[in-house]
Amino acid sequence: MRNPGIPPMMLAMSTPQVIVIGGGGTGAAMAYDLALRGLGVTLLERGELTSGTTGRHHGQLHCGARYAVQDREIGRECMEESAILRRIASDSIEFNYGLFVALNAEDEQYAGTFIPACEACAIPTRLLTSKLALAMEPRLNPKLRLAVQVPDGSMDAWRLALQFFASARAQGADIRNFSEVIGLNLVDSGQAGEGRRVTGVTVRDIRSGGEYELAADLVINASGAWSRRVVGMAGVDIPVSPSPGTMVAVKGRLTNMVISRLHPPGDGDIIVPQRNLSIIGSTQWLAEDPDSIGVPAEDVKNLLESAAEMVPAFRDAPLHAAWAAARPLVGEAGGDAGLRSLSRDFSLIDHQSDGVERFLSIIGGKATTLRGMARITADRACAQLGIEAACRTAEKPLLPARSFYKTAGERSA
Amino acid sequence: MSRTKITFRVFRCRAGEPGSERYEESTLPVEEATTVLDVLERLSRKDRTLMFRHSCHHGSCGTCACRINGRERLACLTRVLDLDSRVVTIEPLNKLGRIGDLVVDPADFFREYPSHWQTLRPSEANPKATPPQELSAYTRLENCIECGACVSACPVEEFLGPAVLAGLNRERLNRQDLELAAGKRGVSKCQRALECSRVCPTAVYPARHIQELRRKLNKSS
């Protein structure tokens, strides 16, 4: 930290306080990163942790191959971040690699674009004959022409997030579920003009029904598809729309590896096995309200059909569950032009540009890159607070998910 | 699509407020695919104070376990019409501390768990498959999703509980584990009611694990 002239006790007393709104994967990684840098952190989530979008994601640990052709930087980031997660959160990851399968001549031709693009992103690939691929995954469509092996994996969305929450809490972060932010508290910033500054939030404790205020030096909105509602409390509007996607799980683990169709990204082209299930996803549409997302019946049928093209056993496997997750889609006006790479996938918005200081929004991104998004956002938070502290979240393994309840404070649920 | 009207009785309570327990009734139309979790989400849009846990919506996280018409189930995997009942009663799990409405305290469940226990194990899918050369074997996450259903359904008190004993049986037993299993609150308490295996949503069959563990203990003593 700066201010070397201040005695240590004063420093402790003036530890900057940051409030993170939203208990999804991004909020989890955010709280851990900030706490490791020595900041005071309170995370507020209106329901159970990861009850929004995070828990419902497909469960793929992306090595980046899916994005390599369209966007090298995102491919590279996914490769780096997936390798870090495998190191720090191995308890929540089934790391069995993935196969991109070519089922027709067009797919086969796409390999010529796909493999060099992966190489350019430092994603290791291995070209496999259909015989080798079928030896690895006997339930693949026997008509497959070739396959490309990449370091994909499956993850447990809930337990990966809990590992971050557990580690954040062990560093002193206060993680409060069933705590809904119902207001952002602002003052005139004292600068010339109409600038305002966020000084904290008003919270409703769902448990008791009571309301209280919480002061902060900086507030970070990590509420994803619910962002419009949260920043609206500061009189700010950002173009975020819930953009749900459907996933369908069948009973039985049909493959061990993640199976993707070797063609440009589209609907229903990734099968992620997890535990004793196989999950096909996804689709994408636009919704009005992130709290009421239904599953379109035609999605279920279409997804199962495209899954069966890659793994015919999908056709006979009993249906287990169908659900939808509301990804946040950020319109063009959002985002920070000054950011590189990941920013094309997620938006870090400094609401200073909306006339509100000490207020950041971090929206979008992938479950695989949650740590990287938190690093970039925490860098910005520290710069605003005048703190010099490097990111340390890649250094050591996270605590096991169960530890979250073993270090439970009064507020755990 | 046909819509049937079902009456839901949802248990409500506030922690630390004796007498706050009550059942709140609502009648809603449901469709074939509507799950109990869908209904809870719908009710919470009207009343933000309704407390329930949920995350993955496909039976992998284990947070939404509750008692539905008296039996432990995952709300996300329970289709309302499959219950074949005009009235559906939704209550929190038994035996765990109550935090509010349908939410129980998971810390009560995890207290007995050694945190170092492995969550990954070898995958049994396609046993003749050759894994990629980088791996010695395919792995997958353990079947037990730690939802607490078995603990709630078990009739035995002062007991480590089915989930922990099943976990002990999966682990390579060290001395500490053996002492835990053979202790006063260990396998000897099991009354073979088999409720745990009946309610387990991921087919762990804890009762079978307890039986195996009993045999291992007999052998080692």
Interface residues (C-beta under 8 A of the other chain):
Chain A: R46 G47 E48 L49 T50 S51 T54 G55 R56 G59 S90 D91 S92 E94 F95 N96 Y97 R126 A135 M136 E137 P138 R139 Q149 D156 A157 W158 R159 F178 E180 I206 R207 S208 G209 M247 A249 G252 R253 L254 T255 N256 M257 P273 Q274 R275 N276 L277 I279 D291 S292 V295 A297 H320 A321 A322 W323 L399 P400 A401 R402 S403 Y405 K406 A408 S412 A413
Chain B: M1 R14 A15 A33 E41 R42 R45 R48 T49 M51 F52 R53 H54 S55 C56 H57 H58 G59 S60 C61 G62 T63 C76 L77 I99 G100 V103 D105 P106 A107 F109 F110 R111 Y113 S115 H116 W117 Q118 T119 L120 S123 E124 A125 N126 K128 A129 T130 P131 P132 E134 L135 Y138 T139 R140 L141 E142 N143 I145 E146 T202 A203
